[in-house]
Amino acid sequence: MNFSENVHFEMECKGMIIKELSQKTGISENTLKSYLKSNPVEPKATNSVKIARALGVSVEYLVTGGTEKTPQIPAETRFVTETFDALSENDKKSVIALLKEMKSHR
């Protein structure tokens, strides 16, 4: 896959829309759309870094489509972390309690 396809895939996995990616990166929606169309414009290196950071992946993964998105953190772990961070404090306590209960029944 190419840069455009990898960005599309990561956005889809995260349920992210162009507007949200624009807000997270500071890159205009029109510029992002130019990177994501079927015949895409190649982004500047600085914008590639901003997009990769916003999506929680490496620039190398976005450019090459390599198998590892980030060397240290699997996609599922990033998803759980990002989702957990967005929860209210009460919901976080409930999730922690549930995980502790699940772990005790192993």
Buried (B, 14 or more C-beta within 10 A) or exposed (E): EEBBEBBBBBBEBBEBEBEEBBEBBEBEEEBBEBBBEEEBEEBEEEBBBBBBEBBBBBBBBBBEBEEEBBEEEEBEEBBEEEEEEEEEEEEEEEBEEEEEEEEEEE
